[in-house]
Amino acid sequence: IRGQQIFQINCAVCHAQGRNVIMPEKTLEKEALEKYLYAGFNEEAVVRQVTNGKNAMPAFGGRLGDIDIGNVASYVIDMAEAG
């Protein structure tokens, strides 16, 4: 639940319903995460992306703590696996 709350507050503006309003091909669907994340489809790769940012995505490492980033990464992976 915490991951979903963090996602809604910090991520949904660009990634509502797993989409990407800035770069439409880079969704939060499993196939896109496998293709575009540095280390593929896994929680550690999502943590790295959220912490450091990349391209148009800002880094959240200075805004969110490690536990919150881990929670949102778990939520993203769970959401992608559910389809």
N, C-alpha and C positions, 0 to 999 in steps of 0.2 A: 504494500500500500504506500509506503514512504517513497519508493522509487517512482510510482505513478504520480504522486503529488509533486515531487521535484521536477519530473518531466513536464507536467502541466504548467508549472510556474516558469521554468527556464527554457524549455525546448519546443513546446507545442507551437509557439509563434512561427517557427520555420518547419517543424516536423509534425504538424497535426495529422492524425490518422496514419502515421508512418510515412508520410510523404516528405518532399523537400521542395519548398517554394523557391529557393534560390537556384538549385541545380537539380532539376526534375528527375534525372536518371539516378541520382544518389539518394535513394529512398532508404527506409529502415527495414526493407524486406530482406529476408535471409540471403537471397541470391546477390543483391546489391551489396550487402555487408561483406559477403565473401569476396566479391570482386574489388571493392574500393577501400576497405580497411587495410591498414598496413600489414597486419598479421592475420587477416581473414576473419571468419565468423567465430568469435569467441569473446567472452566477457573482458578479458585482459585487453584485447584490441579496442573495444568500446571505451574502456577506462582511459586508455592512452589518448584516443581521439577527443573525448570529452575534456580531459585534463589539459591537453596541449593545443587543441584546436587544429584546423588545417584549412588552407584556402579561405573560403568565405566564412567558415565556422570559427567563432571566437573560442579562445581557451577559457575553460571554466575552473581551472586549477586554482586561481586566485579568488574565485567567488564562492566555490563550494568546497566543503571538506572531503577528505578521502572516503569517509563512510557514505556521504550523500552521493558522491560520484559512483561508488560501488553499487549503491542501491539503484540508481538510474540506469547503470549499465546492465544490471540483472533484469530490470524491467524491459529494456530495449531487446535483450536477447529473448526473453520470454514472449514478448509481443511478436517478434520476428518468427519464432518457432510456431506460434499459434496461427500465423498467417494472417 
